[in-house]
Structures are given as structure tokens and as C-alpha cells.
Amino acid sequence: MLETIAVILIVLWLVGLVSSYTLGGFIHVLLVIAVITIILRLIRGGKA
């Protein structure tokens, strides 16, 4: 579940970056949330 959310957030960030459509820092917030989600997933050791 977390991996899916992380992938979706990264894709949204890339779309915003490529299309030059940004809502202030919103796109970068999505990237930070995705990275934090991936790090949490790695710390928890895969599937719980």
C-alpha cells in the first residue's frame, strides 16, 4: 500500500515538473512525502 502511494506521488511530482505546472511548493511537498514513505517502508523491513 505504501509503495503504491509513493509511486503515485513520484509520478505526480514528475508530471508537475515536466509540464511546468506547479502550485507553489506543492509539487516538492509531494516529492518529500513520497521519499519519506519509501524510507519508512525500508525501515520497517518490507512487508509487515
PDBQT receptor file of N, H, CA, C and O in Angstrom, charges set to zero:
ATOM      1  N   MET A   1       0.824  -1.195   0.000  1.00  0.00    +0.000 N 
ATOM      2  CA  MET A   1       0.000   0.000   0.000  1.00  0.00    +0.000 C 
ATOM      3  C   MET A   1       0.870   1.262   0.000  1.00  0.00    +0.000 C 
ATOM      4  O   MET A   1       0.630   2.184  -0.779  1.00  0.00    +0.000 OA
ATOM      5  N   LEU A   2       1.875   1.297   0.871  1.00  0.00    +0.000 N 
ATOM      6  H   LEU A   2       2.070   0.548   1.503  1.00  0.00    +0.000 HD
ATOM      7  CA  LEU A   2       2.751   2.471   0.928  1.00  0.00    +0.000 C 
ATOM      8  C   LEU A   2       3.543   2.642  -0.361  1.00  0.00    +0.000 C 
ATOM      9  O   LEU A   2       3.785   3.764  -0.806  1.00  0.00    +0.000 OA
ATOM     10  N   GLU A   3       3.947   1.514  -0.960  1.00  0.00    +0.000 N 
ATOM     11  H   GLU A   3       3.750   0.603  -0.599  1.00  0.00    +0.000 HD
ATOM     12  CA  GLU A   3       4.703   1.607  -2.218  1.00  0.00    +0.000 C 
ATOM     13  C   GLU A   3       3.842   2.224  -3.310  1.00  0.00    +0.000 C 
ATOM     14  O   GLU A   3       4.319   3.034  -4.105  1.00  0.00    +0.000 OA
ATOM     15  N   THR A   4       2.581   1.841  -3.345  1.00  0.00    +0.000 N 
ATOM     16  H   THR A   4       2.194   1.183  -2.699  1.00  0.00    +0.000 HD
ATOM     17  CA  THR A   4       1.673   2.385  -4.356  1.00  0.00    +0.000 C 
ATOM     18  C   THR A   4       1.503   3.883  -4.181  1.00  0.00    +0.000 C 
ATOM     19  O   THR A   4       1.536   4.633  -5.157  1.00  0.00    +0.000 OA
ATOM     20  N   ILE A   5       1.320   4.324  -2.939  1.00  0.00    +0.000 N 
ATOM     21  H   ILE A   5       1.293   3.715  -2.146  1.00  0.00    +0.000 HD
ATOM     22  CA  ILE A   5       1.173   5.750  -2.667  1.00  0.00    +0.000 C 
ATOM     23  C   ILE A   5       2.444   6.496  -3.056  1.00  0.00    +0.000 C 
ATOM     24  O   ILE A   5       2.377   7.570  -3.654  1.00  0.00    +0.000 OA
ATOM     25  N   ALA A   6       3.599   5.932  -2.721  1.00  0.00    +0.000 N 
ATOM     26  H   ALA A   6       3.654   5.059  -2.236  1.00  0.00    +0.000 HD
ATOM     27  CA  ALA A   6       4.871   6.571  -3.055  1.00  0.00    +0.000 C 
ATOM     28  C   ALA A   6       5.027   6.712  -4.570  1.00  0.00    +0.000 C 
ATOM     29  O   ALA A   6       5.437   7.766  -5.056  1.00  0.00    +0.000 OA
ATOM     30  N   VAL A   7       4.707   5.671  -5.302  1.00  0.00    +0.000 N 
ATOM     31  H   VAL A   7       4.374   4.815  -4.907  1.00  0.00    +0.000 HD
ATOM     32  CA  VAL A   7       4.827   5.714  -6.768  1.00  0.00    +0.000 C 
ATOM     33  C   VAL A   7       3.890   6.765  -7.351  1.00  0.00    +0.000 C 
ATOM     34  O   VAL A   7       4.274   7.515  -8.248  1.00  0.00    +0.000 OA
ATOM     35  N   ILE A   8       2.668   6.819  -6.844  1.00  0.00    +0.000 N 
ATOM     36  H   ILE A   8       2.356   6.209  -6.115  1.00  0.00    +0.000 HD
ATOM     37  CA  ILE A   8       1.705   7.811  -7.333  1.00  0.00    +0.000 C 
ATOM     38  C   ILE A   8       2.217   9.223  -7.074  1.00  0.00    +0.000 C 
ATOM     39  O   ILE A   8       2.127  10.088  -7.945  1.00  0.00    +0.000 OA
ATOM     40  N   LEU A   9       2.756   9.456  -5.878  1.00  0.00    +0.000 N 
ATOM     41  H   LEU A   9       2.830   8.753  -5.171  1.00  0.00    +0.000 HD
ATOM     42  CA  LEU A   9       3.259  10.791  -5.551  1.00  0.00    +0.000 C 
ATOM     43  C   LEU A   9       4.450  11.175  -6.416  1.00  0.00    +0.000 C 
ATOM     44  O   LEU A   9       4.566  12.323  -6.845  1.00  0.00    +0.000 OA
ATOM     45  N   ILE A  10       5.334  10.219  -6.674  1.00  0.00    +0.000 N 
ATOM     46  H   ILE A  10       5.240   9.286  -6.326  1.00  0.00    +0.000 HD
ATOM     47  CA  ILE A  10       6.502  10.499  -7.527  1.00  0.00    +0.000 C 
ATOM     48  C   ILE A  10       6.053  10.804  -8.954  1.00  0.00    +0.000 C 
ATOM     49  O   ILE A  10       6.586  11.713  -9.590  1.00  0.00    +0.000 OA
ATOM     50  N   VAL A  11       5.078  10.052  -9.458  1.00  0.00    +0.000 N 
ATOM     51  H   VAL A  11       4.644   9.314  -8.941  1.00  0.00    +0.000 HD
ATOM     52  CA  VAL A  11       4.569  10.300 -10.815  1.00  0.00    +0.000 C 
ATOM     53  C   VAL A  11       3.928  11.683 -10.895  1.00  0.00    +0.000 C 
ATOM     54  O   VAL A  11       4.146  12.409 -11.866  1.00  0.00    +0.000 OA
ATOM     55  N   LEU A  12       3.136  12.057  -9.881  1.00  0.00    +0.000 N 
ATOM     56  H   LEU A  12       2.959  11.468  -9.093  1.00  0.00    +0.000 HD
ATOM     57  CA  LEU A  12       2.523  13.384  -9.876  1.00  0.00    +0.000 C 
ATOM     58  C   LEU A  12       3.581  14.481  -9.842  1.00  0.00    +0.000 C 
ATOM     59  O   LEU A  12       3.445  15.515 -10.497  1.00  0.00    +0.000 OA
ATOM     60  N   TRP A  13       4.642  14.240  -9.066  1.00  0.00    +0.000 N 
ATOM     61  H   TRP A  13       4.753  13.400  -8.534  1.00  0.00    +0.000 HD
ATOM     62  CA  TRP A  13       5.730  15.212  -8.997  1.00  0.00    +0.000 C 
ATOM     63  C   TRP A  13       6.400  15.362 -10.367  1.00  0.00    +0.000 C 
ATOM     64  O   TRP A  13       6.661  16.479 -10.814  1.00  0.00    +0.000 OA
ATOM     65  N   LEU A  14       6.675  14.244 -11.025  1.00  0.00    +0.000 N 
ATOM     66  H   LEU A  14       6.463  13.337 -10.662  1.00  0.00    +0.000 HD
ATOM     67  CA  LEU A  14       7.319  14.290 -12.341  1.00  0.00    +0.000 C 
ATOM     68  C   LEU A  14       6.434  14.989 -13.368  1.00  0.00    +0.000 C 
ATOM     69  O   LEU A  14       6.927  15.766 -14.184  1.00  0.00    +0.000 OA
ATOM     70  N   VAL A  15       5.132  14.718 -13.332  1.00  0.00    +0.000 N 
ATOM     71  H   VAL A  15       4.731  14.087 -12.668  1.00  0.00    +0.000 HD
ATOM     72  CA  VAL A  15       4.209  15.376 -14.260  1.00  0.00    +0.000 C 
ATOM     73  C   VAL A  15       4.223  16.885 -14.028  1.00  0.00    +0.000 C 
ATOM     74  O   VAL A  15       4.239  17.658 -14.987  1.00  0.00    +0.000 OA
ATOM     75  N   GLY A  16       4.218  17.305 -12.782  1.00  0.00    +0.000 N 
ATOM     76  H   GLY A  16       4.205  16.677 -12.003  1.00  0.00    +0.000 HD
ATOM     77  CA  GLY A  16       4.270  18.721 -12.469  1.00  0.00    +0.000 C 
ATOM     78  C   GLY A  16       5.579  19.357 -12.897  1.00  0.00    +0.000 C 
ATOM     79  O   GLY A  16       5.609  20.501 -13.349  1.00  0.00    +0.000 OA
ATOM     80  N   LEU A  17       6.662  18.604 -12.750  1.00  0.00    +0.000 N 
ATOM     81  H   LEU A  17       6.637  17.674 -12.382  1.00  0.00    +0.000 HD
ATOM     82  CA  LEU A  17       7.975  19.112 -13.113  1.00  0.00    +0.000 C 
ATOM     83  C   LEU A  17       8.104  19.263 -14.631  1.00  0.00    +0.000 C 
ATOM     84  O   LEU A  17       8.613  20.273 -15.118  1.00  0.00    +0.000 OA
ATOM     85  N   VAL A  18       7.644  18.263 -15.369  1.00  0.00    +0.000 N 
ATOM     86  H   VAL A  18       7.230  17.443 -14.974  1.00  0.00    +0.000 HD
ATOM     87  CA  VAL A  18       7.758  18.276 -16.824  1.00  0.00    +0.000 C 
ATOM     88  C   VAL A  18       6.821  19.306 -17.447  1.00  0.00    +0.000 C 
ATOM     89  O   VAL A  18       7.196  19.986 -18.403  1.00  0.00    +0.000 OA
ATOM     90  N   SER A  19       5.613  19.427 -16.917  1.00  0.00    +0.000 N 
ATOM     91  H   SER A  19       5.308  18.875 -16.141  1.00  0.00    +0.000 HD
ATOM     92  CA  SER A  19       4.633  20.335 -17.514  1.00  0.00    +0.000 C 
ATOM     93  C   SER A  19       4.802  21.773 -17.039  1.00  0.00    +0.000 C 
ATOM     94  O   SER A  19       4.091  22.668 -17.496  1.00  0.00    +0.000 OA
ATOM     95  N   SER A  20       5.742  21.996 -16.123  1.00  0.00    +0.000 N 
ATOM     96  H   SER A  20       6.320  21.269 -15.752  1.00  0.00    +0.000 HD
ATOM     97  CA  SER A  20       5.991  23.324 -15.553  1.00  0.00    +0.000 C 
ATOM     98  C   SER A  20       4.748  23.881 -14.860  1.00  0.00    +0.000 C 
ATOM     99  O   SER A  20       4.598  25.094 -14.713  1.00  0.00    +0.000 OA
ATOM    100  N   TYR A  21       3.883  23.001 -14.446  1.00  0.00    +0.000 N 
ATOM    101  H   TYR A  21       4.005  22.015 -14.565  1.00  0.00    +0.000 HD
ATOM    102  CA  TYR A  21       2.684  23.407 -13.734  1.00  0.00    +0.000 C 
ATOM    103  C   TYR A  21       2.894  23.107 -12.254  1.00  0.00    +0.000 C 
ATOM    104  O   TYR A  21       2.806  21.957 -11.824  1.00  0.00    +0.000 OA
ATOM    105  N   THR A  22       3.167  24.138 -11.494  1.00  0.00    +0.000 N 
ATOM    106  H   THR A  22       3.238  25.072 -11.843  1.00  0.00    +0.000 HD
ATOM    107  CA  THR A  22       3.397  23.946 -10.072  1.00  0.00    +0.000 C 
ATOM    108  C   THR A  22       2.497  24.864  -9.278  1.00  0.00    +0.000 C 
ATOM    109  O   THR A  22       2.193  25.979  -9.702  1.00  0.00    +0.000 OA
ATOM    110  N   LEU A  23       2.077  24.390  -8.128  1.00  0.00    +0.000 N 
ATOM    111  H   LEU A  23       2.324  23.485  -7.783  1.00  0.00    +0.000 HD
ATOM    112  CA  LEU A  23       1.252  25.204  -7.242  1.00  0.00    +0.000 C 
ATOM    113  C   LEU A  23       2.125  25.625  -6.079  1.00  0.00    +0.000 C 
ATOM    114  O   LEU A  23       1.965  25.141  -4.959  1.00  0.00    +0.000 OA
ATOM    115  N   GLY A  24       3.040  26.520  -6.351  1.00  0.00    +0.000 N 
ATOM    116  H   GLY A  24       3.170  26.913  -7.261  1.00  0.00    +0.000 HD
ATOM    117  CA  GLY A  24       3.979  26.931  -5.313  1.00  0.00    +0.000 C 
ATOM    118  C   GLY A  24       4.918  25.786  -4.987  1.00  0.00    +0.000 C 
ATOM    119  O   GLY A  24       5.581  25.252  -5.877  1.00  0.00    +0.000 OA
ATOM    120  N   GLY A  25       4.981  25.405  -3.723  1.00  0.00    +0.000 N 
ATOM    121  H   GLY A  25       4.443  25.838  -3.001  1.00  0.00    +0.000 HD
ATOM    122  CA  GLY A  25       5.850  24.322  -3.306  1.00  0.00    +0.000 C 
ATOM    123  C   GLY A  25       5.132  22.991  -3.225  1.00  0.00    +0.000 C 
ATOM    124  O   GLY A  25       5.685  22.022  -2.707  1.00  0.00    +0.000 OA
ATOM    125  N   PHE A  26       3.891  22.927  -3.735  1.00  0.00    +0.000 N 
ATOM    126  H   PHE A  26       3.442  23.714  -4.156  1.00  0.00    +0.000 HD
ATOM    127  CA  PHE A  26       3.076  21.716  -3.605  1.00  0.00    +0.000 C 
ATOM    128  C   PHE A  26       3.736  20.506  -4.243  1.00  0.00    +0.000 C 
ATOM    129  O   PHE A  26       3.707  19.415  -3.674  1.00  0.00    +0.000 OA
ATOM    130  N   ILE A  27       4.329  20.681  -5.412  1.00  0.00    +0.000 N 
ATOM    131  H   ILE A  27       4.353  21.568  -5.874  1.00  0.00    +0.000 HD
ATOM    132  CA  ILE A  27       4.957  19.572  -6.116  1.00  0.00    +0.000 C 
ATOM    133  C   ILE A  27       6.129  19.033  -5.308  1.00  0.00    +0.000 C 
ATOM    134  O   ILE A  27       6.345  17.822  -5.245  1.00  0.00    +0.000 OA
ATOM    135  N   HIS A  28       6.875  19.925  -4.697  1.00  0.00    +0.000 N 
ATOM    136  H   HIS A  28       6.700  20.908  -4.748  1.00  0.00    +0.000 HD
ATOM    137  CA  HIS A  28       8.024  19.489  -3.908  1.00  0.00    +0.000 C 
ATOM    138  C   HIS A  28       7.578  18.815  -2.616  1.00  0.00    +0.000 C 
ATOM    139  O   HIS A  28       8.262  17.923  -2.113  1.00  0.00    +0.000 OA
ATOM    140  N   VAL A  29       6.441  19.232  -2.079  1.00  0.00    +0.000 N 
ATOM    141  H   VAL A  29       5.886  19.956  -2.488  1.00  0.00    +0.000 HD
ATOM    142  CA  VAL A  29       5.879  18.567  -0.904  1.00  0.00    +0.000 C 
ATOM    143  C   VAL A  29       5.511  17.134  -1.259  1.00  0.00    +0.000 C 
ATOM    144  O   VAL A  29       5.726  16.227  -0.455  1.00  0.00    +0.000 OA
ATOM    145  N   LEU A  30       4.961  16.915  -2.445  1.00  0.00    +0.000 N 
ATOM    146  H   LEU A  30       4.786  17.652  -3.098  1.00  0.00    +0.000 HD
ATOM    147  CA  LEU A  30       4.639  15.559  -2.892  1.00  0.00    +0.000 C 
ATOM    148  C   LEU A  30       5.894  14.702  -2.952  1.00  0.00    +0.000 C 
ATOM    149  O   LEU A  30       5.873  13.540  -2.546  1.00  0.00    +0.000 OA
ATOM    150  N   LEU A  31       6.982  15.263  -3.452  1.00  0.00    +0.000 N 
ATOM    151  H   LEU A  31       7.000  16.207  -3.782  1.00  0.00    +0.000 HD
ATOM    152  CA  LEU A  31       8.232  14.517  -3.534  1.00  0.00    +0.000 C 
ATOM    153  C   LEU A  31       8.734  14.144  -2.143  1.00  0.00    +0.000 C 
ATOM    154  O   LEU A  31       9.155  13.009  -1.917  1.00  0.00    +0.000 OA
ATOM    155  N   VAL A  32       8.691  15.079  -1.225  1.00  0.00    +0.000 N 
ATOM    156  H   VAL A  32       8.348  16.001  -1.408  1.00  0.00    +0.000 HD
ATOM    157  CA  VAL A  32       9.158  14.812   0.137  1.00  0.00    +0.000 C 
ATOM    158  C   VAL A  32       8.313  13.727   0.791  1.00  0.00    +0.000 C 
ATOM    159  O   VAL A  32       8.852  12.843   1.456  1.00  0.00    +0.000 OA
ATOM    160  N   ILE A  33       7.000  13.782   0.613  1.00  0.00    +0.000 N 
ATOM    161  H   ILE A  33       6.562  14.501   0.073  1.00  0.00    +0.000 HD
ATOM    162  CA  ILE A  33       6.121  12.760   1.184  1.00  0.00    +0.000 C 
ATOM    163  C   ILE A  33       6.430  11.396   0.588  1.00  0.00    +0.000 C 
ATOM    164  O   ILE A  33       6.449  10.397   1.307  1.00  0.00    +0.000 OA
ATOM    165  N   ALA A  34       6.672  11.342  -0.716  1.00  0.00    +0.000 N 
ATOM    166  H   ALA A  34       6.657  12.153  -1.300  1.00  0.00    +0.000 HD
ATOM    167  CA  ALA A  34       6.995  10.070  -1.369  1.00  0.00    +0.000 C 
ATOM    168  C   ALA A  34       8.302   9.502  -0.843  1.00  0.00    +0.000 C 
ATOM    169  O   ALA A  34       8.393   8.302  -0.585  1.00  0.00    +0.000 OA
ATOM    170  N   VAL A  35       9.314  10.343  -0.680  1.00  0.00    +0.000 N 
ATOM    171  H   VAL A  35       9.240  11.318  -0.890  1.00  0.00    +0.000 HD
ATOM    172  CA  VAL A  35      10.611   9.880  -0.173  1.00  0.00    +0.000 C 
ATOM    173  C   VAL A  35      10.467   9.383   1.262  1.00  0.00    +0.000 C 
ATOM    174  O   VAL A  35      11.018   8.339   1.612  1.00  0.00    +0.000 OA
ATOM    175  N   ILE A  36       9.738  10.113   2.090  1.00  0.00    +0.000 N 
ATOM    176  H   ILE A  36       9.291  10.961   1.806  1.00  0.00    +0.000 HD
ATOM    177  CA  ILE A  36       9.532   9.686   3.475  1.00  0.00    +0.000 C 
ATOM    178  C   ILE A  36       8.798   8.351   3.518  1.00  0.00    +0.000 C 
ATOM    179  O   ILE A  36       9.120   7.492   4.340  1.00  0.00    +0.000 OA
ATOM    180  N   THR A  37       7.817   8.171   2.641  1.00  0.00    +0.000 N 
ATOM    181  H   THR A  37       7.555   8.868   1.974  1.00  0.00    +0.000 HD
ATOM    182  CA  THR A  37       7.075   6.918   2.587  1.00  0.00    +0.000 C 
ATOM    183  C   THR A  37       7.984   5.758   2.220  1.00  0.00    +0.000 C 
ATOM    184  O   THR A  37       7.889   4.682   2.810  1.00  0.00    +0.000 OA
ATOM    185  N   ILE A  38       8.863   5.969   1.249  1.00  0.00    +0.000 N 
ATOM    186  H   ILE A  38       8.940   6.843   0.769  1.00  0.00    +0.000 HD
ATOM    187  CA  ILE A  38       9.799   4.914   0.843  1.00  0.00    +0.000 C 
ATOM    188  C   ILE A  38      10.769   4.590   1.972  1.00  0.00    +0.000 C 
ATOM    189  O   ILE A  38      11.060   3.420   2.222  1.00  0.00    +0.000 OA
ATOM    190  N   ILE A  39      11.272   5.613   2.656  1.00  0.00    +0.000 N 
ATOM    191  H   ILE A  39      11.037   6.564   2.453  1.00  0.00    +0.000 HD
ATOM    192  CA  ILE A  39      12.202   5.395   3.767  1.00  0.00    +0.000 C 
ATOM    193  C   ILE A  39      11.530   4.619   4.889  1.00  0.00    +0.000 C 
ATOM    194  O   ILE A  39      12.128   3.700   5.449  1.00  0.00    +0.000 OA
ATOM    195  N   LEU A  40      10.287   4.979   5.226  1.00  0.00    +0.000 N 
ATOM    196  H   LEU A  40       9.801   5.725   4.771  1.00  0.00    +0.000 HD
ATOM    197  CA  LEU A  40       9.554   4.239   6.248  1.00  0.00    +0.000 C 
ATOM    198  C   LEU A  40       9.371   2.784   5.862  1.00  0.00    +0.000 C 
ATOM    199  O   LEU A  40       9.474   1.883   6.694  1.00  0.00    +0.000 OA
ATOM    200  N   ARG A  41       9.097   2.574   4.580  1.00  0.00    +0.000 N 
ATOM    201  H   ARG A  41       9.013   3.306   3.904  1.00  0.00    +0.000 HD
ATOM    202  CA  ARG A  41       8.923   1.199   4.084  1.00  0.00    +0.000 C 
ATOM    203  C   ARG A  41      10.217   0.398   4.242  1.00  0.00    +0.000 C 
ATOM    204  O   ARG A  41      10.185  -0.768   4.636  1.00  0.00    +0.000 OA
ATOM    205  N   LEU A  42      11.336   1.016   3.938  1.00  0.00    +0.000 N 
ATOM    206  H   LEU A  42      11.363   1.963   3.617  1.00  0.00    +0.000 HD
ATOM    207  CA  LEU A  42      12.636   0.334   4.064  1.00  0.00    +0.000 C 
ATOM    208  C   LEU A  42      12.985   0.063   5.530  1.00  0.00    +0.000 C 
ATOM    209  O   LEU A  42      13.523  -0.993   5.860  1.00  0.00    +0.000 OA
ATOM    210  N   ILE A  43      12.676   1.017   6.399  1.00  0.00    +0.000 N 
ATOM    211  H   ILE A  43      12.239   1.875   6.131  1.00  0.00    +0.000 HD
ATOM    212  CA  ILE A  43      12.982   0.851   7.822  1.00  0.00    +0.000 C 
ATOM    213  C   ILE A  43      12.140  -0.279   8.415  1.00  0.00    +0.000 C 
ATOM    214  O   ILE A  43      12.634  -1.057   9.231  1.00  0.00    +0.000 OA
ATOM    215  N   ARG A  44      10.891  -0.369   8.014  1.00  0.00    +0.000 N 
ATOM    216  H   ARG A  44      10.490   0.263   7.351  1.00  0.00    +0.000 HD
ATOM    217  CA  ARG A  44      10.006  -1.417   8.540  1.00  0.00    +0.000 C 
ATOM    218  C   ARG A  44      10.371  -2.789   8.009  1.00  0.00    +0.000 C 
ATOM    219  O   ARG A  44       9.880  -3.796   8.521  1.00  0.00    +0.000 OA
ATOM    220  N   GLY A  45      11.205  -2.852   7.012  1.00  0.00    +0.000 N 
ATOM    221  H   GLY A  45      11.604  -2.035   6.596  1.00  0.00    +0.000 HD
ATOM    222  CA  GLY A  45      11.700  -4.148   6.515  1.00  0.00    +0.000 C 
ATOM    223  C   GLY A  45      10.769  -4.865   5.571  1.00  0.00    +0.000 C 
ATOM    224  O   GLY A  45      10.538  -6.066   5.712  1.00  0.00    +0.000 OA
ATOM    225  N   GLY A  46      10.236  -4.149   4.621  1.00  0.00    +0.000 N 
ATOM    226  H   GLY A  46      10.423  -3.173   4.506  1.00  0.00    +0.000 HD
ATOM    227  CA  GLY A  46       9.406  -4.788   3.619  1.00  0.00    +0.000 C 
ATOM    228  C   GLY A  46       7.989  -4.971   4.106  1.00  0.00    +0.000 C 
ATOM    229  O   GLY A  46       7.399  -4.058   4.684  1.00  0.00    +0.000 OA
ATOM    230  N   LYS A  47       7.438  -6.159   3.872  1.00  0.00    +0.000 N 
ATOM    231  H   LYS A  47       7.917  -6.900   3.403  1.00  0.00    +0.000 HD
ATOM    232  CA  LYS A  47       6.032  -6.408   4.226  1.00  0.00    +0.000 C 
ATOM    233  C   LYS A  47       5.894  -6.721   5.690  1.00  0.00    +0.000 C 
ATOM    234  O   LYS A  47       6.647  -7.523   6.243  1.00  0.00    +0.000 OA
ATOM    235  N   ALA A  48       4.932  -6.087   6.314  1.00  0.00    +0.000 N 
ATOM    236  H   ALA A  48       4.320  -5.435   5.865  1.00  0.00    +0.000 HD
ATOM    237  CA  ALA A  48       4.714  -6.303   7.748  1.00  0.00    +0.000 C 
ATOM    238  C   ALA A  48       3.703  -7.399   7.970  1.00  0.00    +0.000 C 
ATOM    239  O   ALA A  48       3.387  -7.726   9.114  1.00  0.00    +0.000 OA
TER     240      ALA A  48
